[in-house]
Amino acid sequence: MPSVFSKVPAAALTLLLVAIFHIGYSQHFIGASTIHDGAGLYSVYQNPANVANSTFRFRLHILTAGMDLNNDYVKYAAPFSMLDLVRGKNERPLDMNDLIEINNKNKPLKMGTLSGELRGPALAFQLGPRTQMAIMSRVRSAIQVADASPEFLTVVRLGLGNYSNYMQVGFAALNAATVDNQFKAVSQSYSEWAASLGHALMDDGRSTLKAGITVKRFFAYGGGYINNRNLRYSIEQETENPDQLYMNIEDIQTDVAYVSNNNDKFLSWAWLFGNNAAGKGWGVDLGLTYELREEENGRPIFKAGVAITDIGNINYNGQNVNQYTISDQNQRINEETWQSYSSPVEGESIFSNLSRKLTENFNLVNGVEQRPFKMGIPTSLNLTLDARILGGLYMSAIHYKGIFNKNNMDWRQTGFTAIVPRLEGRKVSIAVPVMWQNGGTGVGLTLRMGPFMVGSDNLTGFFARNGSAKAQGVNVYGGLSFGIGH
C-alpha cells in the first residue's frame, strides 16, 4: 500500500499497530483554523461554510504539511524528553520500559492512529457579494487499530524474542489462553480533490447566517483492513531456549482485504490525479455558521458553527484488489516468523507484505480472491464557538466527535475538545491551543506573520519526561497562504 508511513518499522503480528507506539494529538491545524485573517482555507476543512468568511477577494494556499500520532494505550515515560532524543542528548537509548501502559477500566479496548496530511495548492475566490468558492487539494494517509485488547498490544509491543521483558511488565497472560475478539486494523492512502461553496443565507449588515458544502473526489492506491473475528492464543516458552517465546494460536478467524500495490508511484502526478487508481470514491462536508460583527469595522465578535465532515466511502476494485478469510487452529508463530511480518522486500508496501505472509502461515478458506471492498473515511461532527473577549483577544472552543459504525471497516476520527485563546493583529497573530484527547492534555502554539503560518497543536510532548503527562506527543505544521484584495 503506498503510504507516507511505508518506511515505518514494526515487529508485530500486524504492522498497522505501529500507531500504538506513540502518542500525539489529531492534526487539524487547530491554532491556524481559528485566526480570522489567517484561517483562510484552514478553516474550510473544519466547516465548509467558512469559505464564505474570507475577508479577501482571492486567497491562494501553497502547501501545509502535518503528522499526527495518538493512542490511549501507552504513554512516554523516559527520563529524557523527546526534544533531548531529537537533539541526541539522551543518556541512553529508548527501551521497552520507556512506554508505560495506560490503565483505564472505563475503556478496556484500545485505539491508536498514525496519520499524515499534505494540504496542497488551493484557491478561494468570490462568485458574488454573498458567495465564495474554493478549489482544494489534499493527500491523506493513515494506519489505525481499534477495539484491541491491552494483552494483545503488549505482545505486539514486546515481540517474542525476550522472556524477561514479559516478566518486567508482569504479563498475566503468559502461558495462559487469551481470547481477543473483533479487533480491527485499517489503512488508507489517497489523494483528494475538493470544491467548496459557501453562501450567506442571511446578512443584515451585522449578523450573518452562512451555509457551505464541499464535494470531494478520492483516488486511492493503497487501502486495506484486518477484521479479527476471533483469536485464541497463548504465549509459551521455547523448550530448548526458555528465553525465546512463541505464540501458540489455538483458533483464528480473520478477514483480510488489501491492495497489492507497491510504493514507487506515491505522490507522483499520475498518483495524485488518479491514474489507474485501485480505489475511487466521493465524499461531502456540510456546515452552517452564524456570525455577529461589529458595526464600526465589520470584525467578528461572536461565531458559532456546526458541520459534519468526511461523509463518504472509497470503493476498491481491480486486479490488485484482494480478499481472503483465515480459518485455522493449532498454529505456532516463532520469533523468526514474527519478525518477517515487518520485513517487506524492496519496493513492497507494509500492508502487502503482511497480507502475503499471512497467506503463507495460515489456512485460507477459499484462497486469495479478487473481490471489491469498501472503506469509510473519518466522518466527524464538528462544533465551534468563537468570541472576542477584549480588543484583539479572542477565545475559541472546538469539539470533534467521530461518527462511525463499529461493524464497518472505517478510518475513525479520534474525538477531542480544545480551547484556543489568541491575540490577533493585522500583521501578526498568536494562538495557544489547549487540547484534551485520550484522557490527557496538550498545549500548542501557533504564530501567523503575514502570509506565513507555523505552529503546533501540542508541544507538551517535546518536554515531558518520566510519564509526567498522561497523554503526550508532538505535532508541527507550517504553511503559506496569500490573501489578495480586502
C-alpha positions as CSV (number, residue, x, y, z in Angstrom):
1,M,0.0,0.0,0.0
2,P,1.5,3.4,-0.9
3,S,1.8,5.4,2.2
4,V,3.8,8.1,3.8
5,F,4.4,5.5,6.5
6,S,5.7,2.8,4.2
7,K,9.2,3.0,5.8
8,V,7.9,2.8,9.4
9,P,9.4,-0.3,11.0
10,A,7.4,-2.6,13.3
11,A,7.8,-6.0,14.9
12,A,4.3,-7.3,15.3
13,L,1.6,-9.6,14.0
14,T,0.0,-6.6,12.3
15,L,2.2,-3.7,11.3
16,L,-0.7,-1.4,11.5
17,L,-0.3,-1.4,15.3
18,V,2.8,0.7,14.9
19,A,0.4,3.6,15.6
20,I,0.2,2.4,19.2
21,F,3.9,3.0,20.0
22,H,3.5,6.8,20.0
23,I,1.2,9.4,21.4
24,G,0.0,12.7,19.9
25,Y,-3.0,14.8,19.0
26,S,-5.2,15.0,16.0
27,Q,-3.7,17.0,13.2
28,H,-6.5,19.5,12.4
29,F,-4.3,22.7,12.4
30,I,-6.5,23.9,15.3
31,G,-4.5,27.0,16.0
32,A,-4.3,28.1,12.4
33,S,-8.0,27.5,11.7
34,T,-9.2,29.9,14.4
35,I,-7.2,33.1,13.3
36,H,-9.6,35.4,11.4
37,D,-7.2,37.0,9.0
38,G,-5.1,33.9,8.6
39,A,-7.5,31.0,8.9
40,G,-8.5,31.2,5.3
41,L,-8.5,27.8,3.7
42,Y,-7.5,26.1,7.0
43,S,-11.0,26.6,8.5
44,V,-12.8,25.4,5.4
45,Y,-11.8,21.8,6.2
46,Q,-13.3,22.3,9.6
47,N,-16.6,23.7,8.3
48,P,-17.3,24.4,4.6
49,A,-19.5,27.4,5.5
50,N,-16.2,29.1,6.5
51,V,-15.3,29.5,2.8
52,A,-17.7,32.5,2.9
53,N,-15.8,34.1,5.8
54,S,-12.9,35.3,3.8
55,T,-12.1,39.0,4.1
56,F,-10.2,38.7,0.8
57,R,-11.5,38.6,-2.8
58,F,-8.9,35.9,-3.6
59,R,-6.9,33.6,-1.3
60,L,-4.1,31.3,-2.5
61,H,-2.8,28.5,-0.4
62,I,0.5,26.9,-1.3
63,L,1.3,24.0,1.0
64,T,0.8,22.8,4.5
65,A,2.1,19.5,6.0
66,G,1.5,17.8,9.3
67,M,1.8,14.4,11.0
68,D,-0.1,13.1,14.0
69,L,0.1,10.1,16.3
70,N,-2.4,9.4,19.0
71,N,-3.4,6.5,21.2
72,D,-5.0,5.5,24.5
73,Y,-2.7,2.5,25.2
74,V,0.7,3.8,26.3
75,K,2.4,7.0,27.5
76,Y,6.0,8.1,27.1
77,A,8.0,7.7,30.3
78,A,11.7,8.0,29.5
79,P,13.9,10.0,31.9
80,F,14.8,12.3,29.0
81,S,12.4,14.4,26.8
82,M,11.6,13.8,23.2
83,L,13.5,17.1,22.5
84,D,16.6,15.6,24.1
85,L,16.1,12.5,22.0
86,V,15.9,14.5,18.7
87,R,19.0,16.5,19.8
88,G,20.9,13.4,20.7
89,K,21.1,14.5,24.3
90,N,19.6,11.2,25.7
91,E,21.9,9.4,28.2
92,R,20.8,6.0,26.9
93,P,18.8,4.5,24.1
94,L,15.0,4.1,24.4
95,D,13.9,0.8,25.8
96,M,10.6,-1.1,26.5
97,N,10.3,0.5,29.9
98,D,10.1,3.9,28.4
99,L,6.5,3.2,27.4
100,I,4.0,2.6,30.2
101,E,0.6,1.2,29.6
102,I,-2.4,3.4,30.5
103,N,-4.9,1.6,32.7
104,N,-8.5,2.8,32.1
105,K,-11.2,0.5,33.4
106,N,-13.8,2.6,31.6
107,K,-12.2,1.9,28.2
108,P,-10.8,-1.7,28.2
109,L,-10.4,-1.8,24.4
110,K,-7.7,0.4,22.9
111,M,-7.3,2.5,19.8
112,G,-4.4,4.2,18.1
113,T,-3.8,6.2,14.9
114,L,-0.8,7.3,12.9
115,S,-1.7,9.8,10.2
116,G,-0.2,12.3,7.8
117,E,-1.6,15.0,5.8
118,L,-0.4,17.3,2.9
119,R,-2.7,20.2,2.1
120,G,-1.7,21.2,-1.4
121,P,-2.4,24.2,-3.7
122,A,-5.8,25.7,-3.2
123,L,-7.6,28.8,-4.4
124,A,-10.7,30.7,-2.9
125,F,-12.5,33.4,-4.8
126,Q,-15.7,35.4,-4.9
127,L,-18.6,34.5,-7.1
128,G,-20.8,37.3,-5.8
129,P,-21.2,39.6,-2.8
130,R,-22.6,36.7,-0.7
131,T,-21.0,33.7,-2.3
132,Q,-17.4,32.4,-2.4
133,M,-15.9,29.2,-3.8
134,A,-12.7,27.2,-3.1
135,I,-10.9,24.6,-5.1
136,M,-8.6,22.5,-2.8
137,S,-6.2,19.5,-3.0
138,R,-5.1,17.2,-0.2
139,V,-3.2,13.9,0.4
140,R,-4.1,11.8,3.4
141,S,-2.6,8.6,4.8
142,A,-3.3,6.7,8.0
143,I,-2.7,3.5,9.9
144,Q,-5.2,2.7,12.7
145,V,-6.1,-0.1,15.1
146,A,-9.3,-0.1,17.1
147,D,-11.1,-2.2,19.7
148,A,-7.8,-4.1,20.6
149,S,-7.2,-5.7,23.9
150,P,-4.2,-4.4,26.1
151,E,-2.9,-8.0,26.4
152,F,-2.6,-8.4,22.6
153,L,-1.0,-5.0,22.3
154,T,1.6,-6.0,24.9
155,V,2.6,-8.9,22.7
156,V,2.8,-6.5,19.7
157,R,5.0,-4.1,21.7
158,L,7.3,-6.7,23.2
159,G,7.6,-9.2,20.4
160,L,8.7,-12.9,21.1
161,G,12.4,-12.5,21.5
162,N,12.8,-11.9,25.2
163,Y,11.1,-13.7,28.1
164,S,12.4,-11.3,30.7
165,N,10.6,-8.4,29.1
166,Y,7.3,-10.1,29.9
167,M,8.4,-10.7,33.5
168,Q,9.3,-7.0,33.9
169,V,5.8,-5.9,32.9
170,G,4.1,-8.6,34.9
171,F,2.3,-10.1,31.9
172,A,-0.5,-12.1,33.5
173,A,-1.5,-14.0,30.3
174,L,1.9,-15.7,29.8
175,N,1.4,-19.4,29.4
176,A,-2.4,-19.0,29.6
177,A,-5.0,-18.9,26.9
178,T,-6.2,-15.5,26.0
179,V,-9.2,-14.6,23.8
180,D,-9.3,-11.4,21.8
181,N,-12.4,-10.8,19.7
182,Q,-13.1,-8.4,16.9
183,F,-10.1,-6.0,16.9
184,K,-9.8,-4.1,13.6
185,A,-6.9,-2.6,11.8
186,V,-7.3,-0.4,8.8
187,S,-5.0,1.6,6.5
188,Q,-5.7,4.1,3.7
189,S,-3.7,6.4,1.5
190,Y,-5.4,8.6,-1.0
191,S,-5.4,12.0,-2.8
192,E,-8.4,14.3,-2.5
193,W,-9.7,17.0,-4.9
194,A,-12.5,19.2,-3.5
195,A,-14.7,22.1,-4.4
196,S,-16.3,24.1,-1.6
197,L,-19.2,26.6,-2.0
198,G,-20.2,29.0,0.8
199,H,-23.2,31.3,0.7
200,A,-24.7,33.9,3.1
201,L,-28.3,32.8,3.5
202,M,-29.0,35.9,5.6
203,D,-27.0,39.1,6.1
204,D,-28.4,42.3,7.7
205,G,-25.0,44.0,7.9
206,R,-24.3,43.0,11.5
207,S,-25.3,39.3,11.7
208,T,-24.9,36.6,9.1
209,L,-26.0,33.0,8.7
210,K,-23.9,31.1,6.2
211,A,-24.2,27.6,4.7
212,G,-21.5,25.6,3.0
213,I,-20.9,22.4,1.1
214,T,-17.8,20.6,0.0
215,V,-17.8,17.9,-2.6
216,K,-14.7,15.6,-2.7
217,R,-13.3,13.1,-5.2
218,F,-10.9,10.5,-3.9
219,F,-8.3,8.5,-5.7
220,A,-6.7,5.7,-3.6
221,Y,-3.8,3.4,-4.5
222,G,-3.5,1.9,-1.0
223,G,-6.0,0.6,1.4
224,G,-6.8,-2.5,3.4
225,Y,-8.1,-3.9,6.6
226,I,-7.8,-6.8,9.0
227,N,-11.1,-7.7,10.8
228,N,-10.2,-10.2,13.5
229,R,-13.4,-12.0,14.5
230,N,-11.8,-14.4,16.9
231,L,-8.3,-15.1,18.2
232,R,-7.5,-17.5,21.0
233,Y,-3.8,-17.8,21.8
234,S,-1.2,-18.2,24.5
235,I,2.5,-17.1,24.8
236,E,4.8,-20.0,25.6
237,Q,8.5,-20.5,26.3
238,E,10.6,-22.5,23.8
239,T,11.7,-25.8,25.3
240,E,15.3,-25.6,24.2
241,N,15.7,-21.9,24.8
242,P,13.4,-20.7,27.6
243,D,14.3,-17.0,26.9
244,Q,12.7,-17.3,23.5
245,L,8.9,-17.3,23.2
246,Y,6.3,-18.4,20.6
247,M,2.7,-17.7,20.1
248,N,0.5,-20.8,20.2
249,I,-2.6,-20.0,18.2
250,E,-5.4,-22.3,19.2
251,D,-8.0,-20.7,16.9
252,I,-8.1,-17.7,14.5
253,Q,-10.9,-16.4,12.4
254,T,-9.9,-13.3,10.4
255,D,-11.0,-11.4,7.3
256,V,-8.3,-9.6,5.3
257,A,-8.7,-7.2,2.3
258,Y,-5.8,-5.2,0.7
259,V,-4.4,-3.6,-2.4
260,S,-1.2,-5.3,-3.6
261,N,0.5,-2.2,-5.0
262,N,4.0,-1.1,-4.1
263,N,5.2,2.4,-3.2
264,D,7.1,3.6,-6.3
265,K,4.4,5.9,-7.6
266,F,3.4,7.5,-4.3
267,L,2.9,11.3,-4.7
268,S,3.7,11.2,-8.4
269,W,1.5,13.4,-10.6
270,A,-0.2,10.2,-12.0
271,W,-0.9,9.1,-8.5
272,L,-2.4,12.5,-7.4
273,F,-4.7,12.6,-10.4
274,G,-6.0,9.0,-10.0
275,N,-4.3,7.3,-13.0
276,N,-5.2,3.6,-12.7
277,A,-6.3,4.1,-9.0
278,A,-7.4,0.9,-7.2
279,G,-9.9,2.9,-5.1
280,K,-12.2,5.7,-6.0
281,G,-15.0,7.4,-4.1
282,W,-16.9,10.5,-3.3
283,G,-17.3,12.5,-0.1
284,V,-19.2,15.5,1.1
285,D,-18.9,18.1,4.0
286,L,-21.9,20.1,5.2
287,G,-21.9,23.1,7.5
288,L,-23.6,26.1,9.0
289,T,-22.1,29.2,10.8
290,Y,-23.7,32.2,12.5
291,E,-21.6,35.3,12.8
292,L,-22.2,38.6,14.7
293,R,-20.0,41.5,13.7
294,E,-19.1,45.0,15.0
295,E,-21.0,47.8,13.2
296,E,-17.9,50.0,13.0
297,N,-15.3,47.8,11.3
298,G,-17.1,44.5,10.5
299,R,-14.8,42.4,12.7
300,P,-16.5,39.3,14.1
301,I,-17.3,39.4,17.8
302,F,-19.1,36.1,18.0
303,K,-19.3,33.0,15.8
304,A,-20.9,29.6,16.2
305,G,-20.6,26.7,13.7
306,V,-21.8,23.1,13.2
307,A,-20.6,20.8,10.5
308,I,-20.4,17.1,9.5
309,T,-17.3,16.4,7.5
310,D,-16.0,13.5,5.5
311,I,-19.2,11.7,4.8
312,G,-18.4,9.1,2.2
313,N,-16.5,5.9,1.2
314,I,-13.8,4.7,-1.1
315,N,-14.6,1.6,-3.2
316,Y,-11.6,-0.6,-4.2
317,N,-11.8,-2.7,-7.3
318,G,-9.5,-4.2,-9.9
319,Q,-6.8,-6.8,-10.4
320,N,-4.7,-5.6,-7.5
321,V,-7.6,-5.8,-5.0
322,N,-7.6,-9.0,-2.9
323,Q,-9.6,-10.5,-0.2
324,Y,-9.4,-13.7,1.8
325,T,-10.6,-15.3,5.0
326,I,-8.4,-17.1,7.5
327,S,-9.8,-20.0,9.5
328,D,-7.2,-22.1,11.3
329,Q,-6.3,-23.9,14.5
330,N,-3.2,-25.0,16.3
331,Q,-0.6,-22.9,14.6
332,R,2.7,-21.8,16.1
333,I,4.4,-18.5,15.4
334,N,8.0,-18.1,16.5
335,E,10.2,-15.0,16.6
336,E,11.6,-15.5,13.1
337,T,8.1,-15.6,11.6
338,W,7.1,-12.7,13.8
339,Q,9.9,-10.6,12.5
340,S,9.2,-11.5,8.9
341,Y,5.8,-9.6,9.2
342,S,7.8,-6.4,9.5
343,S,10.3,-7.1,6.7
344,P,8.9,-6.2,3.3
345,V,11.0,-6.8,0.2
346,E,12.4,-3.9,-1.8
347,G,9.5,-1.8,-3.1
348,E,6.8,-3.8,-1.3
349,S,4.4,-1.9,0.9
350,I,4.0,-2.8,4.6
351,F,0.4,-4.0,4.2
352,S,1.1,-6.1,1.1
353,N,4.0,-7.8,2.9
354,L,1.8,-8.5,5.9
355,S,-1.0,-9.9,3.8
356,R,1.3,-12.1,1.8
357,K,3.0,-13.5,4.9
358,L,-0.4,-14.3,6.5
359,T,-1.3,-16.4,3.4
360,E,1.9,-18.4,3.9
361,N,1.3,-19.1,7.6
362,F,-2.4,-19.8,7.8
363,N,-5.1,-21.8,6.2
364,L,-7.3,-19.7,3.8
365,V,-11.0,-20.7,3.4
366,N,-11.2,-20.1,-0.4
367,G,-7.7,-18.9,-1.2
368,V,-7.0,-15.3,-2.3
369,E,-9.8,-13.9,-4.3
370,Q,-10.0,-10.7,-6.4
371,R,-13.1,-9.1,-4.9
372,P,-14.0,-5.4,-4.4
373,F,-14.3,-4.0,-0.9
374,K,-15.3,-0.6,0.6
375,M,-13.8,1.5,3.4
376,G,-15.1,4.6,5.1
377,I,-13.3,7.9,5.7
378,P,-13.0,9.6,9.1
379,T,-16.5,11.2,9.4
380,S,-16.9,13.6,12.3
381,L,-19.3,16.1,13.9
382,N,-17.5,19.4,14.4
383,L,-18.8,22.1,16.8
384,T,-17.2,25.5,17.2
385,L,-17.7,28.7,19.2
386,D,-15.6,31.8,19.0
387,A,-15.9,35.1,20.9
388,R,-14.0,38.3,21.2
389,I,-13.0,38.9,24.8
390,L,-11.4,42.4,24.7
391,G,-9.8,44.3,21.8
392,G,-7.8,41.8,19.8
393,L,-8.1,39.0,22.4
394,Y,-10.4,36.1,21.3
395,M,-11.3,32.7,22.6
396,S,-12.4,29.6,20.6
397,A,-13.9,26.3,21.8
398,I,-13.8,23.3,19.4
399,H,-15.3,19.8,19.8
400,Y,-14.8,16.9,17.3
401,K,-16.8,13.7,17.7
402,G,-16.1,10.7,15.5
403,I,-19.2,9.2,13.7
404,F,-18.7,5.6,12.7
405,N,-20.4,2.2,12.6
406,K,-18.3,-0.3,14.7
407,N,-19.2,-3.1,12.3
408,N,-17.8,-1.3,9.3
409,M,-14.2,-1.1,8.1
410,D,-13.8,2.7,8.6
411,W,-10.9,5.0,9.4
412,R,-12.3,6.5,12.6
413,Q,-12.0,10.1,13.7
414,T,-10.4,10.4,17.2
415,G,-12.6,12.8,19.2
416,F,-11.2,15.8,21.1
417,T,-12.1,19.0,22.8
418,A,-10.0,22.2,22.6
419,I,-10.0,25.8,23.7
420,V,-7.8,28.3,21.8
421,P,-7.1,31.8,23.3
422,R,-5.4,34.0,20.8
423,L,-4.3,37.6,20.2
424,E,-5.0,39.0,16.7
425,G,-3.4,41.8,14.8
426,R,-3.4,42.8,11.2
427,K,0.1,41.6,10.5
428,V,0.9,39.2,13.4
429,S,-1.4,36.9,15.4
430,I,-0.6,34.3,18.0
431,A,-2.8,31.4,19.2
432,V,-2.3,28.9,22.1
433,P,-4.5,25.8,21.6
434,V,-5.1,23.6,24.7
435,M,-6.5,20.2,23.7
436,W,-8.0,17.3,25.7
437,Q,-7.8,13.9,24.0
438,N,-7.5,10.3,25.2
439,G,-7.7,11.5,28.8
440,G,-4.7,13.8,28.5
441,T,-3.9,17.5,27.9
442,G,-1.7,19.1,25.3
443,V,-0.7,22.7,24.8
444,G,0.4,24.1,21.5
445,L,1.5,27.4,19.9
446,T,0.7,28.9,16.5
447,L,2.2,32.1,15.0
448,R,1.0,34.0,11.9
449,M,3.3,36.6,10.4
450,G,1.7,38.0,7.2
451,P,1.1,35.0,4.8
452,F,3.3,32.6,6.9
453,M,1.8,30.2,9.4
454,V,3.8,28.0,11.7
455,G,2.7,26.1,14.8
456,S,1.8,23.0,16.7
457,D,-1.4,21.9,18.4
458,N,0.7,20.1,21.0
459,L,4.1,20.9,22.2
460,T,3.7,19.2,25.6
461,G,5.4,16.0,24.5
462,F,8.6,17.8,23.4
463,F,9.4,18.5,27.0
464,A,7.6,15.9,29.2
465,R,9.6,13.1,30.8
466,N,9.1,10.3,33.4
467,G,5.5,9.9,32.4
468,S,4.7,13.4,33.7
469,A,1.8,13.7,31.2
470,K,-0.9,11.1,30.9
471,A,-1.0,11.6,27.1
472,Q,1.7,13.4,25.3
473,G,3.4,13.6,21.9
474,V,4.2,16.2,19.2
475,N,2.9,17.6,16.0
476,V,4.1,20.5,14.0
477,Y,2.9,22.3,10.8
478,G,3.8,25.2,8.6
479,G,2.1,26.8,5.7
480,L,2.0,29.7,3.3
481,S,-1.3,31.4,2.3
482,F,-1.8,34.7,0.5
483,G,-4.9,37.0,0.6
484,I,-5.4,39.4,-2.2
485,G,-7.8,42.3,-2.2
486,H,-9.7,43.1,1.0
